[in-house]
Amino acid sequence: MKPIIGIMPLYDRKKESIWMLPGYVGLIEANGGIPMILPLTDNFDTLDYFLETCQGFLFTGGQDISPELYGAEKLVVCGETHQVRDTMEIYCMEKALEEDTPILGICRGAQLLNVVSGGTLYQDLPTERPTETNHQMKPPYDKGQHEVQLVEGTMLADILDQSSLSVNSYHHQGIKDVGEKLTVTAISEDGLVEGIYLDENQFVLGVQWHPEFFASDTRENQRLIQMFLAHCY
């Protein structure tokens, strides 16, 4: 039986619609899972159905996380936030962590994992942490923008079996203070944390880059997604 993976929906405020990048779905389907896109809702009874049905969850990119959730005042440089999405994803992530359901967080998903674990975020890297490393590349996004060093002996280094990785980069926020019990697994050229995981659960990993823009059969993506899916039974 293939594992069912719940994928957090994306939201377009201008069109007032939910949507999905095919790359997220492709990563799951091409590597042996069944993708299921969740509705955008803060109805916990509805979400409980998916928490009981899915064997793993992929937390996607998207809007900025509300700064109040990590005890900060919202700055003018903070981008668009979405209260329903924050409420929904925090509920799902906390329940998944409690039940030891595997989690893969991408971009916003990694940042959410950090916030749920008690960490904080930079609301805008160019103004709060300016460096020469460009974290907001222009399309196409299926190419490397900068290198990250994989911390030896950590989950991601073990999965990929290498010490560094060329990644794409499309984000203006980032991990500031690392959440309690999280371990850093990837660091960018300018010292920004780009990968975290929770060692006490079977599989809880967040990456700042966007693997969904690379082909699902690339070596790194296959290793990453297949390891994630291997825990979703």
N, C-alpha and C positions, 0 to 999 in steps of 0.2 A: 504494500500500500504506500503510495506516495504521500509525503507530508503536506498538509495544507498550511500555507504561509499567509498570514494576514498582512496586508500592505496598507499603511496609513495613507489616506487620500490627500491629494494636493488641492489647493483652493485658489480660484481666480476671483478676486474681489470685483474687478470691473465687469466681468460677465456673470457674477454671482453663481458660479458653477464649480463643481468638483471635477477634477481631471486627473490624468495619469500619464507619466512618461513611459513609453513602451519599454525602455531599457530596464526599469525596475522589474516589470513583469517578465521580461526576457531572461534576466539573470536567474530568476527562480525556475521558470519553466524549462529552460534549456539545460539546467543542471539537475533536474529530477524532482522538482517540487511542483505543487499546484498553487498558483497565486490566487489570492482572494482579496479584492479591494474593499476595504471597509467603508461604510457610509460615514459622512461627517456629522457627528452627533454627540451631544453631551448627555444623552439618555443612557444611564448606566445599565438599565435592564437590557437594552439593545446591545450594548457593548459586551455584556456578560455572555451573550450567545456566542459571539466570536471568540471570546476568551476561553470558552469551553470547547469550541470547535477547532480552533487553529492549534497546530503543534509548534508554531514559531511565529515571530513578528518581525517585519522589516519596517523601521521607522525612517521615513523619507526626508528629503530636504524641503525647503519652503520658507514661510514667514519667520521673522525674528520671534524669539521667545520673550514673553512679557518680562521686563526687568524686575517687576515686583515679586516675581516668583523666586528670585534669588536675592531679594532684599535690597535692590538698587532702585534709585529714582530714574525714570525714563528720560534719556537725553534726547536732544533734538536730532542727533545723528542716528538714533535708533530707527530702524525701518518699520514697515508695516507688521503689526501683530494681529493675532486672531484668537480671541478668548475661548471660543468653542473648541478650536483645535487644541489649544493648550490644555484645557480641562480634559478633553477626550484622551489625548496622548499621555498625559501624566497618569490618569486613571489606569489606562491599559498597561503602561510601563510598570507602574507600581504593583499591579496585580500579577503581571508576568514575572516580575522579580520575585514576588512572594511565592508563586507556584513553581519557580525555577523553569519557566518556559524560555527557550532560547530567543535571544534578541540580537538583531543586527541593526545598528544605527548609522545612517549616512548623513553627513553634514549637519543639518538641524537635528537629526536623530542622535548624533554623537553629543551635540551640545545639550540636548534634552536629558540624556543619560547623566551628564555631568551635573546638571541642575537638580535632577531628582536625587542625586547622591550627595547634595549639599554644596556643590561647587558654584562658581560664578563665571560670568562671561564678559568679554570685551564687547561693548555695544557697537563699536565701530573701530576696526583695526587701523584704518588710515589716520584717524585723529587721536586714538588712545594708545596706539602702539605702532607708530610709523617705522617701516623698515624698507630696504631696497627690494625685498622679495614681493613680487606681485601676486596677491591672493585673489585677484579678480580678473582672470584672463578673459580674452575675447574669444568668441566661437571661431572655429569648431572646438569642442571640448574633449575630443577623443585623442588628445596628445598631451605629453608631459609638460608641465609648467615649471615645476621645481622638484627638488629631491627631498625625500624624508629619510631620516635614519631610523631603522627599526631597532628597538632596544633588545639586546641579546637576552635570551632566556624568557622572553615574554610571548604571549599568545600569538601575536601577528608574525613575529619573526619565526616562530616555530611552524606556523601554518605555511608561510611563503618560502621558508628555508633560504632566506637571504638577509643581508644586513642593511640594504637600502632599497629605495623604490622611487621611480619617477612617477609623479602624480599630477593630475590636473588640479585646478584650484579656482573655485568660484564661490567666494564667501566674503562678507565684510565683517562678520562677527567671528569670535573664536573663544576657545577655552582659556580662562584666566586662572582662577584658583581651582585646582583639581579636587573633585569631590571625594568624600571620605570613602575609604576602602577601594577606590579605583587605582589601577596601575597604569602608568603611561607606557605606551608601546610604540609610539612613533612621534618624531620631533622634526619639524621643518628646518630648513637652512638657517632661518632667523631665530630659532629657538622656540617657536610656537608649538604647543602641544597639538598633534594631529591624529593621535590614536590613543584610545583608552579601553580598558576592559576590567571586568569584575571577576576576580579569581575565584570567589566563593561559590559562584553559580556555574552550571555546566557550560554555558556559552552566552556571554554578554559582552559584545564588542562594538565599539563605535569608531568610525573613521571620518575624518574631516573632508576628504576628497570624494569624488563622484564616480565610483566604478560603473554606474549604470550608463555612462556615456562611452565606455569601452565595450568592445564585442564580448558577448557572454562566454565565448570559448577562448579568450586570452588566458594564458597560464595563470596569472595572478588571480583573475576573477574566478576561474574554475577552482583553484585551491581554496579561495576564501568562501565562495558560496557552497561548494560541496562539503566543506568542513562544518559550516553552519547547518546545512540540511542534514548532515549525519547525526546531529544531536536532536533533530526534530522528529523523533519517533517515540 
